[in-house]
Structure formats: C-alpha cells, structure tokens
Amino acid sequence: MVGRKALLTLVRRVPPPPVAAVRVLGMDDWAYRKGQTYGTILVDHEARRVVDLLPDRKPNTVAAWLHAHPGVQIVTRDRAVVYADGIRQGAPEAMQVADRWHLLKNLSEAVLRGLLGHSEDLKVAFAEPPPEVGESSASALDSPEMSPTPSRPDVSPHKQAQFDRIHALRAGGRTFRSIAFELQLSRNTVKKYARLDRCPEQVRCPRGQAIAAFESYLVERFNAGQRNARRLWEEVCTQGFTGSASVVRHYMADVRRQHGVKGRRNDGSPDRPQAVVPTGVRRPTLTMLAFTVIRAPEKRSDRERDWVDKLMQTNSEVASVTTLAQQFADMVRRRDPSELGTWLKAATDSGIAALKGFAQGVWSDLEAVREGMRQAWSNGRVEGYVNKLKLVKRQMYGRAKFDLLRARLLAAPG
C-alpha cells in the first residue's frame, strides 16, 4: 500500500505539461486566501486550457512570465492596473482587451454612487400613492398599491453615527486616512461618506430582484391559505422562477412578520381566521435600480421600464446619470466604440462625480476599453477556469500549498 503523503509527493514530482506558444492569453486573479493572498491564472483562449498559475498578481511576476513565453499577441483581462502594467512590461506589442462584463460592472457601481446622493428624491419618486380621502384603514390595507414587503429603516443608527462622526472629524481637519484608521473603515468608504450631504440609505443585496416578478402570485396564494414556503417555491418554479427555496422562505417570513401571521399554514378554520395580505409592488432598492439602468431595454420587464421612467422624472442629475449610463451600456452591447470619445467628454462635463470618476478610469485605460468593445474575445472563459480552480481547492479542503494546487490544475484535462 502507498500512503497519502507518498501519493501527494508523486503528484508534485510530475513535471507540468509544456506550454505551447500562446497567441491569445486570458488572465485573472484568484484568491488563495480571500482578502489576504491572491494569485494569477493564465488561460490559452484558443486551446481552451489553463497554461499556468502564478503565486501572486504583481506586475513583475506577470512581466517575467510573458518574457519567458514570447508570442502573445492578445491579452484579455479585467480592469486591474497591475495587470495592465505587467503586460506593458512583458509584452509591449500585445493588444490588451478589457473585459466587457467588468466594464458594465464598473458602470453599475458608478450609477449606484450617482444615485446614493439622491435617496430622498428617489424615495419620493417611488413612494406609494396615498389612499383616497374617506377610505377606512381596512380599505387602505386592501389597496392594490400597498406593498407586501415589510417596512424597514433606510439607515441604521450605527451607520448614521458613523456618518456624523466622519463629518465631524473632517470638519476638524482630519485626513481620510486617519479617520479610516480610527473608525476601522476603508478609506474609500470614508471618502464616499464625506462627499455626501446626508447618510445614504442601506444598499442591500438584490436578492429580491429574482422574486420580484412573482410577488403578486405568492401573496395571492398566501391569502388563499397556502402558507408552506416549500410548496410555494415549487409552484413558482413551474412558472420560471430560478431562485432557491430559501429566497421564497425568507420573503414569506417577512410577509408573515409584517402582518402578524403566526405559523406556516392556515386552514381557514373559524378559530384561526385567515389574515389577508395586501398585494402590490415593492419599492426597488438603489442596487436594483442601478442594474436596471444598464440592462438591455428589450430585457426589462414592464415594472423595470416604469422604474426607468421614474428615474428620468426624479431630477435633472438622476436623469443625466440614467441617460449617460444607458448610452455607455448600449455602446458595449453593440460593440461599437466610435462614440466613446464623445461620451467620455459628456460624462466628464456633466459635473456628476460618480460618472466623472468612471470616465477618468476609462480614459486611463482607453485603448483596452476600445478593444474590449471591438474584439470578440472576453474574460468569460477565464472566469470559468477560476471556478474550476475553486472546485479543486475545495476537494483538498483548502489545505494544499501552491505547488500542489498548480500541479493538479495543470494536469487536469481542459
């Protein structure tokens, strides 16, 4: 018999397969220890296989690999400056292609920052219409405009206290770095809060975005007496819902808490009267609005089209953010950078800090962004191999050293 340590030693001794000449290379980072240690994965797009793993993501490491493997003509990457510098050092003649998905992700983040300063105006724009005069409280609850989702405070007391403290320290002449150190926050968070006039409302993960189209049906079935979240999940899955059962379970738990309904089922018996939950539409979060703005118009639901219309009517700055973001997203989808220069000038001249910062980032990486819109290559395949690398790590319970992880990934079939 052979012990496990002997087998691992044999795996480590197997020489990696030779790296053939790579013409189109993809690179991305991967977390060896999330938030602490990162490496780089390199993928041959044409051969559709991982060609190497690097122990870090430093420009010098990337440049050294490119020097040792000449012939790379095209490199796809995310927006990381370190990779751009490494490619310029190691393969100055290679064409750099910025990934389109990352471009749209950066754009959605800029839209979100642009909306943060207008949370009060957006709250008014997306407010539910008040009940008509003379309506009783019971009829107001039955109004179809009422939202079944529970109301929550937009800003937590802790977040408001942090916001006030940041402004007080800035007024006293403190630097962003010293404030971040004292409050144990990131420097970017301190800068963002310092530039706002009021504390932004809480931005939540758009978990409810997938369930939004099925809210009316769920509330209708809830009122009909079906209180089993698992059964409700099975029903909406037959209608096209792709989320997990836990999403439906959390949503229905919120509905029950809001209306004081005990238990998961209601058989309608006289001693257990059925609670009726009003149907309606939830007010979208800022994250949901940011994603809706950059989504292709033909893929928006009727509700999302209504959201965009309300954004355009909120105020001039929100309308500018919406219009400019849609224009850039349309350029990316059409793969046509011919109007990119005009757009960058308009975004810079708009006076909107979020879009101006995004435009400056594009200016600094202009050629790669142009090629990202023009070329068919993207980093999608590289992201797929990052997922494969995560699977290999989990198979080893995250305990393997870099050399064993590299040996296993390179020896695996494409």
C-alpha positions in Angstrom: 0.0 0.0 0.0 1.0 3.6 -0.6 0.4 6.3 1.9 -1.4 9.5 1.0 1.7 11.6 1.6 3.6 9.4 -0.8 0.9 9.9 -3.4 1.0 13.7 -3.0 4.8 13.6 -3.3 4.4 11.7 -6.6 1.9 14.3 -7.9 4.2 17.1 -7.0 7.1 15.4 -8.9 5.1 15.1 -12.1 6.5 17.8 -14.5 3.9 20.3 -15.8 2.9 19.9 -19.4 5.0 22.0 -21.8 3.5 25.4 -22.6 2.9 25.7 -26.4 3.1 29.1 -28.0 0.1 31.2 -26.8 -1.4 33.8 -29.1 -4.5 34.8 -27.2 -4.0 34.8 -23.4 -6.5 35.5 -20.7 -5.6 36.4 -17.1 -7.4 36.9 -13.9 -6.8 36.8 -10.2 -7.9 34.1 -7.8 -8.0 34.1 -4.0 -5.7 31.6 -2.3 -7.0 33.1 1.0 -9.8 35.6 0.3 -8.9 39.1 1.3 -5.3 38.2 2.0 -3.4 36.3 -0.7 -4.1 36.3 -4.4 -2.6 34.6 -7.4 -3.0 34.8 -11.1 -4.5 32.3 -13.5 -3.4 32.2 -17.2 -5.6 30.6 -19.9 -4.9 29.9 -23.5 -8.2 31.1 -25.2 -7.6 29.2 -28.4 -6.5 25.9 -26.8 -9.1 26.3 -24.1 -6.9 25.2 -21.3 -5.0 26.6 -18.2 -1.4 27.2 -19.1 -0.1 28.3 -15.7 -0.7 29.6 -12.2 1.3 32.4 -10.7 1.7 32.8 -7.0 0.8 36.5 -6.9 -0.6 39.3 -9.1 2.3 41.6 -9.1 3.3 43.4 -12.4 6.9 42.0 -12.3 5.6 38.4 -12.0 3.3 38.8 -14.9 6.0 40.5 -17.0 8.5 37.8 -16.2 6.1 35.1 -17.4 5.4 37.0 -20.6 9.2 37.4 -21.2 9.6 33.7 -20.8 6.8 32.9 -23.2 7.1 35.2 -26.2 4.5 35.3 -29.0 1.4 36.6 -27.1 -0.5 38.9 -29.4 -3.8 39.5 -27.5 -4.4 39.6 -23.7 -7.8 39.7 -22.1 -8.0 41.0 -18.5 -10.2 42.8 -16.0 -9.7 46.5 -15.2 -6.8 45.9 -12.8 -4.0 48.3 -13.2 -1.4 45.8 -12.0 -2.1 43.5 -15.0 -2.0 46.4 -17.4 1.4 47.4 -16.1 2.7 43.8 -16.2 1.5 43.3 -19.8 3.2 46.6 -20.9 6.4 45.5 -19.3 6.4 41.9 -20.6 4.7 42.1 -23.9 4.5 45.7 -25.0 3.4 44.8 -28.5 0.4 42.7 -27.3 -3.1 44.1 -27.7 -4.9 44.5 -24.3 -8.6 43.8 -24.2 -10.7 45.0 -21.2 -13.4 42.6 -20.3 -16.9 43.8 -21.2 -18.6 42.3 -18.1 -16.2 44.1 -15.9 -16.9 47.3 -17.8 -20.6 47.0 -17.2 -20.0 46.1 -13.5 -17.9 49.2 -13.0 -20.6 51.2 -14.7 -23.3 49.8 -12.4 -21.2 50.8 -9.4 -20.8 54.3 -10.8 -24.6 54.5 -11.3 -25.1 53.3 -7.7 -22.8 56.0 -6.4 -24.6 58.6 -8.6 -28.0 57.6 -7.0 -26.7 57.5 -3.4 -26.8 61.3 -3.0 -30.5 61.4 -4.2 -32.0 58.8 -1.9 -34.6 61.3 -0.5 -35.7 62.4 -4.0 -35.9 58.8 -5.1 -37.9 57.9 -2.0 -40.5 60.5 -3.1 -40.4 59.4 -6.7 -41.0 55.7 -5.9 -43.4 56.4 -3.0 -46.7 54.5 -2.9 -49.7 56.8 -3.7 -51.6 57.7 -0.5 -55.2 56.3 0.0 -58.1 58.4 -1.2 -59.8 60.7 1.4 -62.5 58.9 3.2 -61.1 55.5 2.9 -61.0 53.4 6.1 -57.9 51.9 7.4 -59.1 48.5 6.4 -59.8 49.5 2.8 -56.4 51.2 2.6 -54.8 47.9 3.5 -56.7 46.2 0.7 -55.4 48.8 -1.8 -53.5 47.2 -4.7 -50.8 49.8 -4.4 -49.7 48.7 -0.9 -46.5 46.7 -0.7 -46.5 43.3 0.9 -42.9 43.7 1.9 -42.2 44.9 5.5 -41.0 48.4 6.0 -37.5 48.8 7.4 -35.5 51.8 8.4 -33.5 53.1 5.5 -30.5 54.0 7.7 -29.4 52.1 10.7 -28.5 54.1 13.8 -24.9 52.7 13.7 -24.5 53.8 10.1 -25.8 57.3 10.9 -23.5 57.6 13.8 -20.5 56.7 11.6 -21.6 59.2 9.0 -21.9 62.0 11.6 -18.6 61.1 13.1 -16.8 61.2 9.7 -18.2 64.7 9.0 -17.2 65.9 12.5 -13.7 64.7 12.1 -13.3 66.2 8.6 -14.6 69.5 9.9 -11.8 69.3 12.5 -9.2 68.9 9.7 -8.6 65.2 10.0 -7.3 63.3 6.9 -9.2 60.5 5.3 -6.5 58.0 6.2 -6.5 58.9 10.0 -10.4 58.8 10.1 -10.4 55.4 8.4 -7.8 54.1 10.9 -9.8 55.4 13.9 -13.2 54.1 12.8 -11.8 50.9 11.3 -13.3 51.7 7.9 -11.9 51.6 4.4 -10.5 54.8 3.1 -12.9 54.7 0.1 -15.9 54.4 2.5 -14.7 57.5 4.4 -14.3 59.5 1.2 -17.7 58.5 -0.1 -19.5 59.5 3.2 -17.5 62.7 3.4 -18.7 63.8 0.0 -22.4 63.2 0.7 -24.8 65.7 2.4 -26.8 63.0 4.1 -26.3 59.5 5.2 -27.2 57.2 2.3 -29.9 54.5 2.8 -28.8 51.0 3.2 -27.9 49.2 0.0 -28.9 45.6 0.2 -28.0 42.7 -1.9 -30.7 42.4 -4.7 -31.8 39.0 -3.5 -35.4 40.1 -4.0 -34.8 41.0 -7.7 -35.3 37.5 -8.9 -38.5 37.1 -6.9 -40.0 40.5 -7.8 -41.9 39.2 -10.8 -43.6 36.5 -8.6 -44.7 38.6 -5.6 -48.3 39.1 -6.6 -48.7 35.4 -7.2 -47.1 34.5 -3.8 -49.3 37.0 -1.9 -52.4 35.7 -3.8 -51.6 32.1 -2.8 -50.8 33.2 0.8 -54.2 34.9 1.0 -55.8 31.7 -0.3 -54.3 29.8 2.6 -51.1 28.3 1.3 -48.5 29.0 4.0 -45.9 26.4 3.2 -42.9 28.1 1.7 -41.6 24.9 0.1 -44.9 24.4 -1.8 -44.9 28.0 -2.9 -41.4 27.7 -4.2 -42.3 24.6 -6.2 -45.3 26.4 -7.7 -43.3 29.5 -8.8 -40.5 27.2 -10.2 -43.1 25.9 -12.7 -43.6 29.5 -13.8 -40.0 30.2 -14.4 -38.5 31.2 -11.0 -34.8 30.2 -10.9 -34.0 31.1 -7.3 -33.6 28.8 -4.4 -36.2 27.7 -1.9 -34.6 29.9 0.8 -35.3 33.1 -1.2 -39.1 32.3 -1.1 -38.9 31.2 2.5 -37.2 34.5 3.6 -39.7 36.5 1.6 -42.7 34.8 3.0 -41.3 35.1 6.5 -41.1 38.8 6.0 -44.7 38.9 4.9 -45.8 36.9 8.0 -43.8 39.1 10.3 -45.3 42.3 8.8 -48.9 41.2 9.2 -48.6 39.3 12.5 -49.4 35.9 11.0 -48.4 33.0 13.2 -47.4 29.6 11.8 -46.7 28.5 8.3 -50.2 27.3 7.3 -53.7 28.5 7.6 -56.6 26.1 7.0 -59.2 28.8 7.2 -61.0 27.3 10.2 -63.2 29.6 12.2 -61.0 29.5 15.3 -58.0 30.6 13.2 -59.1 33.4 11.0 -57.3 33.9 7.7 -55.1 37.0 7.6 -55.2 38.9 4.3 -52.0 40.5 3.0 -52.4 43.4 0.5 -50.9 42.8 -2.9 -48.7 45.3 -4.6 -45.2 46.3 -5.7 -42.2 46.8 -3.5 -40.1 49.9 -3.7 -36.9 49.0 -5.5 -33.5 49.3 -3.8 -30.8 51.5 -5.3 -28.9 48.4 -6.3 -31.9 47.1 -8.2 -32.2 50.5 -10.0 -28.5 50.5 -10.9 -28.8 47.1 -12.5 -32.0 48.0 -14.3 -30.5 51.2 -15.8 -27.7 49.2 -17.6 -29.9 46.3 -18.6 -30.7 46.0 -22.2 -34.1 47.7 -22.8 -35.6 44.7 -24.6 -34.8 42.6 -21.5 -36.6 44.9 -19.0 -39.9 43.9 -17.5 -42.8 46.3 -17.5 -42.1 47.2 -13.9 -38.4 47.9 -14.7 -39.4 50.1 -17.6 -41.6 52.0 -15.2 -38.6 52.4 -12.8 -36.5 53.9 -15.6 -39.3 56.3 -16.5 -39.5 57.4 -12.8 -35.7 57.9 -12.7 -35.9 60.2 -15.7 -38.5 62.3 -13.9 -36.9 62.4 -10.5 -34.5 65.4 -11.1 -32.0 66.5 -13.8 -28.9 64.9 -12.2 -30.6 61.5 -11.8 -31.9 61.8 -15.4 -28.3 62.5 -16.6 -26.9 59.5 -14.7 -29.6 57.3 -16.3 -29.2 58.6 -19.8 -25.4 58.5 -19.9 -25.2 55.1 -18.3 -27.7 53.7 -20.9 -25.6 55.2 -23.7 -22.4 53.6 -22.5 -24.1 50.2 -21.9 -25.5 50.4 -25.4 -22.1 51.0 -26.9 -20.7 47.9 -25.0 -23.6 45.7 -26.2 -23.3 47.0 -29.8 -19.5 46.5 -29.7 -19.1 49.9 -31.3 -16.6 52.3 -29.7 -17.0 55.0 -32.4 -18.8 57.4 -30.0 -16.7 56.6 -26.9 -14.7 59.8 -27.1 -17.9 61.9 -27.3 -19.4 60.0 -24.4 -16.3 60.5 -22.2 -16.4 64.2 -22.8 -20.1 64.4 -21.9 -19.6 62.3 -18.7 -16.6 64.5 -17.7 -18.5 67.7 -18.4 -21.7 66.5 -16.6 -20.3 67.5 -13.2 -21.5 64.3 -11.7 -18.7 62.9 -9.5 -19.5 59.3 -9.9 -19.6 59.4 -13.7 -16.6 61.7 -13.9 -14.6 59.2 -11.9 -15.8 56.3 -14.1 -14.8 58.3 -17.2 -11.4 59.1 -15.8 -10.8 55.3 -15.3 -11.8 54.6 -18.9 -9.5 57.4 -20.1 -6.6 55.9 -18.3 -7.3 52.5 -20.0 -8.7 53.8 -23.2 -7.2 51.5 -25.8 -8.0 48.4 -23.8 -11.6 49.6 -23.4 -11.9 50.3 -27.1 -10.6 46.8 -28.0 -12.9 45.3 -25.4 -15.8 46.8 -27.3 -14.4 45.9 -30.7 -13.0 42.4 -30.2 -14.9 39.1 -29.8 -12.5 38.0 -27.0 -13.5 38.4 -23.4 -12.6 37.0 -20.0 -15.6 34.8 -19.7 -13.7 31.6 -20.3 -11.1 32.6 -17.7 -13.8 33.1 -15.1 -14.9 29.6 -15.8 -11.5 28.2 -15.1 -11.4 30.3 -11.9 -14.5 28.4 -10.8 -12.7 25.1 -11.7 -9.8 26.1 -9.6 -12.1 26.8 -6.6 -13.5 23.3 -7.0 -10.0 21.8 -6.9 -9.3 23.8 -3.8 -12.4 22.6 -2.0 -11.6 19.0 -2.9 -8.4 19.5 -0.9 -10.3 21.2 1.9 -8.3 24.4 1.1 -5.1 22.9 2.7 -2.9 22.4 -0.3 0.1 24.5 -0.9 0.5 26.4 -4.1 2.7 23.8 -5.8 0.2 21.0 -5.3 -2.7 23.2 -6.5 -0.8 24.2 -9.6 0.2 20.6 -10.3 -3.4 19.3 -10.1 -4.9 22.1 -12.2 -2.3 21.9 -15.0 -2.5 18.1 -15.1 -6.3 18.1 -15.3 -7.8 17.8 -18.8 -9.0 21.0 -20.4 
